[in-house]
Amino acid sequence: APHPTPLWCEGIPIYPLTYSIPQDFVVECVPPKFTDFALAWPGDTTTYVHEGTASPVLSIHEYFRMYQEALFAVTSRKSGNDASRHTEILASGSIPLMPDVGHVFKNSLAHHHKGLLQAAWDLPGLLLGQIFPEFN
């Protein structure tokens, strides 16, 4: 894929950085789905149950499996708009739902297709945490 358009500062191109993920956590094809939404919910610390959090219950492998088994996973902008969660969701074969995708800064999420992120958010019959039965 081509590089995103750089910012220029005194004749020097500055390319946006992004998060990466170990190849071991990237699925080769979209796995079967067993739930509509992943358990982890941004801002609700009671759902932060993976290694590296205050109340770890899930190993890192189980954390990624949680995303792999979900059709959708909710994510949101962080203070800099980019967050590793966006990449973790995509690498797991889930569709990231970002309610605030329309407010992402121009040069943030440079390696993500913001139009597709918006299209996912705009799917009919879909609300945060709920898919209306007539659309399921």
C-alpha positions in Angstrom: 0.0 0.0 0.0 1.3 3.5 -0.7 2.5 5.7 2.1 0.1 8.3 3.4 0.7 11.9 2.3 3.4 13.4 4.5 3.4 16.6 6.4 6.2 18.9 5.3 8.3 20.8 7.8 11.1 23.0 6.4 11.3 20.8 3.3 11.5 17.6 5.3 8.7 15.0 4.8 7.2 13.7 8.1 5.2 10.5 7.6 2.5 9.5 10.2 3.4 6.7 12.5 1.1 3.8 13.2 0.8 0.9 15.6 1.9 -2.5 14.5 1.1 -6.0 15.7 3.1 -9.3 15.8 2.3 -11.5 12.8 1.2 -14.3 15.3 -1.9 -12.3 16.2 -2.9 -11.5 12.6 -5.6 -14.0 11.2 -5.1 -15.2 7.7 -8.8 -15.2 7.0 -11.9 -14.1 8.8 -12.7 -16.7 11.5 -16.2 -17.9 12.3 -18.2 -15.5 14.5 -19.9 -16.6 17.7 -21.0 -13.2 19.1 -22.1 -9.9 17.8 -19.8 -7.7 19.9 -16.5 -8.2 21.7 -16.5 -8.0 25.5 -13.9 -5.2 25.7 -15.6 -1.8 25.8 -13.6 1.4 25.6 -14.0 3.5 28.8 -15.6 0.7 30.8 -12.7 -0.5 32.8 -14.7 -3.5 34.1 -14.2 -5.0 30.6 -10.5 -4.6 30.7 -9.7 -8.1 31.8 -6.6 -9.0 29.8 -3.0 -9.2 30.7 -1.5 -5.8 31.5 -4.7 -4.5 33.1 -5.6 -4.1 36.8 -7.8 -7.3 36.8 -6.3 -9.7 34.3 -8.5 -12.7 33.6 -7.6 -13.3 29.9 -4.2 -14.1 28.5 -3.1 -12.1 25.5 -4.1 -15.0 23.3 -7.5 -15.2 24.8 -7.8 -11.4 24.4 -7.2 -11.7 20.7 -9.6 -14.8 20.5 -12.3 -12.6 22.0 -12.0 -10.2 19.1 -11.7 -13.1 16.6 -15.0 -14.5 17.7 -16.9 -11.2 17.5 -18.4 -9.7 14.4 -17.9 -6.2 15.7 -15.7 -4.6 18.4 -16.2 -1.1 19.7 -13.2 1.2 19.7 -12.8 5.0 20.1 -10.3 7.8 19.7 -7.6 8.2 22.3 -5.9 11.5 23.1 -4.0 11.2 19.9 -6.8 9.5 17.9 -4.6 6.4 17.2 -4.8 3.4 19.5 -3.5 -0.1 19.3 -7.0 -1.4 19.8 -8.0 -0.4 16.3 -5.2 -2.5 14.8 -5.9 -5.4 17.2 -9.5 -5.5 16.1 -8.7 -5.5 12.4 -5.9 -8.1 12.8 -8.4 -10.4 14.6 -10.8 -10.3 11.7 -13.5 -8.2 13.4 -15.1 -5.0 12.2 -14.1 -2.0 14.3 -17.0 0.3 15.3 -15.8 3.8 16.1 -18.6 6.2 17.0 -16.3 9.2 16.8 -14.6 8.3 13.5 -15.9 11.6 11.9 -13.8 13.5 14.4 -10.5 11.8 13.7 -7.7 14.3 12.8 -6.7 14.4 9.1 -3.3 12.8 9.6 -4.4 10.3 12.3 -5.3 6.7 11.4 -3.2 7.3 8.3 -2.9 3.6 7.5 -6.6 2.8 8.1 -9.4 3.4 5.6 -11.5 6.0 7.4 -14.2 5.8 4.8 -14.7 2.1 5.6 -14.7 2.8 9.3 -17.4 5.4 8.8 -19.4 3.0 6.5 -19.3 0.3 9.3 -20.6 2.8 11.8 -23.4 3.8 9.3 -24.6 0.2 8.8 -28.5 0.1 9.0 -29.9 -1.7 12.1 -26.7 -1.3 14.1 -26.3 0.5 17.4 -23.5 0.3 20.0 -23.8 -3.2 21.5 -27.0 -4.1 19.6 -28.0 -5.4 16.1 -31.7 -5.2 15.5 -33.1 -8.7 14.7 -34.5 -7.7 11.4 -31.0 -6.9 10.2 -29.3 -9.9 11.7 
